[in-house]
């Protein structure tokens, strides 16, 4: 088969750095972009399972998706060395009409944006429509981002936060004052007592669950962000059992590739009857609760759809504001 380069003049590829992403992004816009995308028809073929290549102490994960907006498609690559505690994130966006490489984007901040914004979207659909009492387990960047984003789209009545290190939880709480009424809790159980929403974004050093279902108040909405691999644990089997509905960004991966779901299945919990995709919730085809006392869970592993939708929004804003660097050379589409 002969190949020729495309005769069409193409816009140059735009490179967006981490600083560009920080300047272009805001929480309400990120949640809005995801809400629009998850409200459209998204087939399984458009968001295939992630892949991971593993080496000696290193791994390379790939996630790809076609945006339902009709504008872009792309992939995110994550190169990581847990042993060296280093990682790089790259998002490549292609134009759906011309197949041109539209943008290369530093995906580090995008990963945090999409994780927090998708969680806030799920909470907004799952939690009661009133000022929310929130319990946070974890004090790292994922926990901070999730609370920041939720506070940007919903009214927060009060927050309690727990992490094992007293200085860390106090520092976390201080970072949100005086905008939020937030206190540090002495235990994870105390952090989630009588709350409407539990934001769980932490794992223990030995991968034992940090959230116990026995602690949860009736009617709680639980968000689990910290365990995305088979060897990782965050919530216990009772949490999975008490949830009448488990909303997942990637249901198949949540069920078969997360330590929480694997442990629940081994203990005899049938997840197939309660595991549903986020699209069903956002489009309104799902009624997650049947009574006000029902507990619901949003379980996230991360999805390329989220990355590509956020990246697409950032690219549009960068073009409008003249941000980023136009690359002097790029990939040239060929006729095949």
C-alpha positions in Angstrom: 0.0 0.0 0.0 1.5 3.3 -1.0 1.6 6.2 1.4 1.6 9.9 0.6 1.6 12.8 3.0 -1.6 14.9 3.3 -1.7 17.9 1.0 -3.9 19.8 3.4 -2.3 22.6 5.4 -2.5 21.7 9.1 -2.4 23.8 12.2 0.9 23.2 14.0 1.0 21.1 17.1 0.6 23.0 20.3 2.7 22.1 23.4 1.2 22.9 26.8 3.4 22.8 29.8 2.4 22.1 33.4 2.4 25.9 34.0 0.1 26.4 31.0 -2.3 23.8 32.4 -2.3 25.5 35.8 -3.1 28.9 34.2 -5.9 27.5 32.0 -7.8 25.2 34.3 -10.5 25.9 36.9 -12.6 23.5 38.9 -16.2 24.4 37.7 -15.1 24.3 34.0 -13.5 20.9 34.5 -16.6 19.5 36.1 -18.8 21.1 33.4 -16.7 19.5 30.6 -16.9 16.1 32.2 -20.6 16.4 32.9 -21.2 17.2 29.2 -19.1 14.2 28.1 -20.6 11.7 30.5 -24.1 12.9 29.4 -23.4 11.9 25.8 -23.4 8.4 24.3 -20.0 6.8 25.1 -19.6 3.2 23.9 -17.2 0.7 25.4 -15.1 0.7 22.2 -14.5 4.5 22.6 -12.8 4.0 26.0 -10.9 0.6 26.0 -9.2 -0.9 29.0 -5.9 0.6 30.0 -2.7 -1.4 29.3 0.4 -1.6 31.4 3.9 -2.8 30.6 6.0 -3.8 33.6 9.7 -4.0 33.9 12.1 -4.3 36.8 10.8 -1.6 39.2 9.3 0.4 36.3 6.0 0.5 34.4 4.4 2.3 31.5 0.6 2.7 31.5 -1.4 3.7 28.4 -5.0 5.0 28.3 -6.7 6.0 25.1 -10.2 7.4 24.3 -12.2 9.0 21.6 -14.0 12.1 22.9 -17.8 12.0 22.3 -17.7 15.7 21.4 -16.5 14.8 17.9 -13.4 17.0 18.2 -10.4 15.0 19.4 -9.1 11.6 20.4 -6.0 10.8 22.2 -4.0 8.9 24.8 -2.2 9.4 28.0 1.1 7.7 28.8 2.4 7.4 32.3 6.0 6.4 32.8 6.7 5.5 36.4 9.4 4.2 38.7 7.9 3.6 42.2 11.3 2.6 43.4 12.8 5.9 42.4 9.5 7.8 43.2 9.4 9.5 39.8 6.8 9.6 37.0 6.1 11.5 33.8 2.7 12.1 32.2 2.1 12.9 28.5 -1.2 13.4 26.7 -1.3 13.4 22.9 -4.4 14.8 21.3 -5.3 14.1 17.6 -7.9 16.0 15.5 -10.8 13.6 14.7 -11.3 15.1 11.2 -7.7 15.5 10.0 -5.9 13.0 12.1 -3.3 15.7 12.8 -1.5 15.8 16.1 -3.2 18.8 17.7 -1.4 19.0 21.0 1.1 17.5 23.4 0.2 18.3 27.0 2.0 17.7 30.3 -0.5 15.4 31.9 0.7 15.6 35.5 -1.8 18.3 36.6 -4.4 17.0 34.3 -4.5 13.7 36.2 -5.3 15.5 39.4 -7.8 17.7 37.7 -9.8 14.9 36.1 -9.7 12.7 39.3 -11.1 15.4 41.5 -13.5 16.8 39.0 -15.0 13.4 38.2 -15.4 12.7 41.9 -17.1 16.0 42.4 -19.4 15.3 39.5 -20.4 11.9 41.0 -20.9 13.4 44.5 -23.1 16.2 43.0 -25.3 13.5 41.5 -25.3 11.1 44.5 -25.3 13.3 47.6 -28.3 15.1 49.1 -29.0 18.6 47.6 -28.1 20.5 50.8 -25.0 21.9 52.4 -22.7 18.9 52.8 -21.0 17.6 55.9 -17.8 16.0 54.6 -15.3 13.6 56.1 -11.8 13.3 54.4 -9.4 10.4 54.9 -6.0 11.4 53.5 -4.1 14.6 53.3 -2.2 14.3 50.0 -2.7 16.0 46.7 -5.7 13.8 45.7 -7.6 14.5 48.9 -6.8 18.2 48.7 -7.9 18.3 45.1 -11.1 16.4 45.7 -12.1 18.7 48.5 -11.2 21.9 46.6 -13.2 20.8 43.6 -16.2 19.8 45.6 -16.2 23.1 47.5 -16.1 24.9 44.1 -19.4 23.3 42.9 -21.3 22.5 46.1 -21.9 24.3 49.4 -19.9 22.7 52.3 -21.3 22.9 55.8 -18.4 21.4 57.6 -15.3 19.2 57.1 -13.3 16.8 59.3 -10.0 15.3 58.0 -7.9 12.5 59.2 -4.4 11.3 58.2 -2.1 9.2 60.4 0.4 12.1 61.0 -1.1 14.8 63.2 1.0 17.5 61.6 -0.2 16.5 58.1 -3.9 16.7 59.0 -3.4 20.0 60.8 -1.6 21.4 57.8 -4.3 20.1 55.5 -7.0 21.8 57.6 -5.2 25.0 57.9 -4.9 25.2 54.1 -8.7 25.4 53.8 -9.3 28.0 56.5 -11.1 30.3 56.7 -13.0 29.4 53.5 -14.2 26.2 55.1 -15.2 25.2 58.6 -12.7 22.3 58.9 -11.2 20.5 61.8 -8.6 17.7 62.2 -10.0 14.4 63.5 -8.1 12.1 65.9 -9.2 8.9 64.0 -10.7 7.9 60.7 -13.8 6.7 62.5 -14.2 10.2 64.0 -13.7 11.8 60.6 -16.6 10.1 59.0 -19.1 10.2 61.9 -22.4 11.7 60.9 -21.2 13.0 57.5 -23.0 13.1 54.2 -19.9 12.5 52.1 -16.7 10.6 52.7 -13.7 11.5 50.5 -11.2 8.6 50.8 -7.9 9.3 49.0 -5.3 7.4 51.1 -3.8 4.0 51.5 -1.9 2.5 54.4 1.7 1.4 54.1 0.7 -2.3 54.4 -2.3 -1.9 52.0 -4.8 -2.7 54.7 -8.1 -0.8 54.3 -8.2 2.7 55.8 -12.0 3.0 55.7 -14.3 0.4 57.5 -17.9 0.0 56.5 -18.9 -0.4 60.1 -18.0 3.3 60.6 -20.3 4.7 57.9 -23.5 6.5 58.8 -26.7 5.6 57.1 -27.2 7.5 53.8 -23.5 8.2 53.3 -22.0 8.9 49.8 -18.5 7.4 49.7 -15.8 8.3 47.2 -12.8 5.9 46.8 -9.9 7.4 44.8 -6.7 5.8 46.2 -6.7 2.2 45.2 -6.5 1.5 41.5 -4.4 -1.7 41.2 -4.9 -5.3 42.4 -2.3 -5.0 45.1 -3.8 -1.8 46.5 -6.5 -1.5 49.3 -8.4 1.4 50.5 -12.0 0.4 51.6 -12.9 -2.9 53.3 -15.3 -5.6 52.3 -18.1 -4.3 54.5 -18.0 -0.9 52.7 -18.5 -2.7 49.4 -21.3 -4.9 51.0 -23.2 -1.9 52.5 -23.2 0.0 49.3 -26.5 -0.6 47.5 -25.0 1.0 44.4 -21.3 1.2 43.3 -20.8 3.8 40.5 -17.6 3.3 38.6 -15.8 5.3 35.9 -14.5 2.0 34.5 -16.7 -0.8 35.9 -14.8 -3.7 34.4 -11.5 -2.5 35.7 -12.9 -1.6 39.1 -14.4 -5.1 39.4 -11.4 -7.1 38.2 -8.3 -4.9 38.7 -8.7 -3.2 42.1 -7.8 -4.8 45.4 -11.0 -3.6 47.1 -13.3 -5.3 44.6 -11.1 -8.4 44.4 -11.3 -8.8 48.1 -15.0 -8.2 48.2 -15.6 -10.8 45.5 -13.5 -13.4 47.4 -15.6 -12.8 50.5 -18.7 -13.7 48.6 -20.1 -10.2 47.7 -21.8 -10.2 44.3 -20.7 -6.9 42.7 -22.3 -7.5 39.4 -25.7 -6.7 40.8 -24.7 -3.2 42.1 -21.8 -2.0 39.8 -22.9 0.6 37.3 -21.1 3.0 34.9 -20.9 6.7 35.7 -22.6 7.5 32.4 -25.8 5.9 33.7 -25.8 8.3 36.7 -25.0 11.4 34.7 -27.6 10.8 32.0 -30.3 10.2 34.7 -30.9 6.6 33.7 -29.9 5.4 37.1 -31.7 5.8 40.5 -28.8 5.0 42.9 -30.8 5.1 46.1 -34.2 3.7 47.0 -34.3 5.1 50.5 -32.5 8.0 52.2 -30.6 5.6 54.4 -29.0 3.8 51.5 -25.2 4.0 51.2 -23.7 4.6 47.7 -20.1 4.4 46.6 -18.2 6.0 43.7 -15.1 4.0 42.9 -12.6 5.4 40.6 -9.6 4.0 38.7 -9.3 6.9 36.3 -10.3 6.9 32.7 -8.8 8.1 29.5 -12.1 9.7 28.7 -11.6 12.1 31.6 -8.0 12.9 30.5 -9.0 13.6 26.9 -12.1 15.6 27.8 -10.1 17.9 30.1 -7.2 18.1 27.6 -9.6 19.1 24.9 -11.0 21.9 27.1 -7.5 23.1 27.8 -6.5 23.1 24.1 -9.6 25.2 23.2 -8.7 27.7 26.0 -5.1 27.8 25.0 -5.9 28.7 21.4 -8.3 31.4 22.6 -5.7 32.9 25.0 -2.6 32.4 22.9 -0.9 30.1 25.4 1.5 27.3 24.7 4.4 26.8 22.3 3.8 26.0 18.6 6.2 23.2 17.7 8.4 23.8 14.6 7.8 20.3 13.4 5.1 17.6 13.9 3.7 14.3 12.8 2.3 14.5 9.3 -0.8 12.5 8.5 -0.4 10.3 5.5 -3.0 9.0 3.0 -3.3 5.2 3.1 
